[in-house]
């Protein structure tokens, strides 16, 4: 096998890995987990706290 053959095989494997990642990412079974993870930046914020006069 020549170097070109190996490069072609490596390109094919990289393409298949990319397709696999895409299928894994957009599969319906992972949606709930990704939606939960999307809300993590907001988890440490308080729900609603009225600002007091002394806090200004």
C-alpha positions as CSV (number, residue, x, y, z in Angstrom):
1,X,0.0,0.0,0.0
2,X,1.2,3.4,-0.8
3,X,1.1,6.5,1.3
4,X,-1.8,7.8,-0.8
5,X,-3.8,4.7,0.1
6,X,-3.2,5.2,3.8
7,X,-4.2,8.9,3.6
8,X,-7.4,7.8,1.9
9,X,-8.2,5.3,4.6
10,X,-7.4,7.9,7.3
11,X,-9.7,10.4,5.6
12,X,-12.5,7.8,5.3
13,X,-12.1,6.9,9.0
14,X,-12.2,10.6,10.0
15,X,-15.3,11.1,7.9
16,X,-17.0,8.1,9.5
17,X,-16.1,9.4,13.0
18,X,-17.6,12.8,12.2
19,X,-20.8,11.2,11.0
20,X,-20.9,9.0,14.1
21,X,-20.5,12.1,16.3
22,X,-23.3,13.9,14.4
23,X,-25.7,11.0,14.8
24,X,-24.8,10.7,18.5
25,X,-25.3,14.4,19.1
26,X,-28.6,14.8,17.4
27,X,-30.2,11.5,18.6
28,X,-33.5,11.9,20.3
29,X,-32.4,9.8,23.3
30,X,-29.8,12.5,24.3
31,X,-32.1,15.5,24.0
32,X,-33.1,15.6,27.7
33,X,-29.5,15.4,28.9
34,X,-28.4,18.2,26.5
35,X,-31.3,20.4,27.5
36,X,-30.4,20.0,31.2
37,X,-26.8,20.8,30.4
38,X,-27.9,23.9,28.5
39,X,-29.5,25.3,31.7
40,X,-26.4,24.8,33.9
41,X,-25.0,28.4,33.4
42,X,-28.3,29.7,34.9
43,X,-28.4,27.2,37.8
44,X,-26.6,29.4,40.3
45,X,-28.8,32.5,39.7
46,X,-31.5,33.1,42.2
47,X,-35.1,32.6,41.0
48,X,-36.3,36.1,41.8
49,X,-35.1,38.3,44.7
50,X,-36.5,41.8,45.0
51,X,-33.7,44.3,45.4
52,X,-33.7,46.0,48.8
53,X,-33.0,49.7,49.3
54,X,-29.8,48.9,51.3
55,X,-28.2,46.8,48.6
56,X,-27.7,49.6,46.1
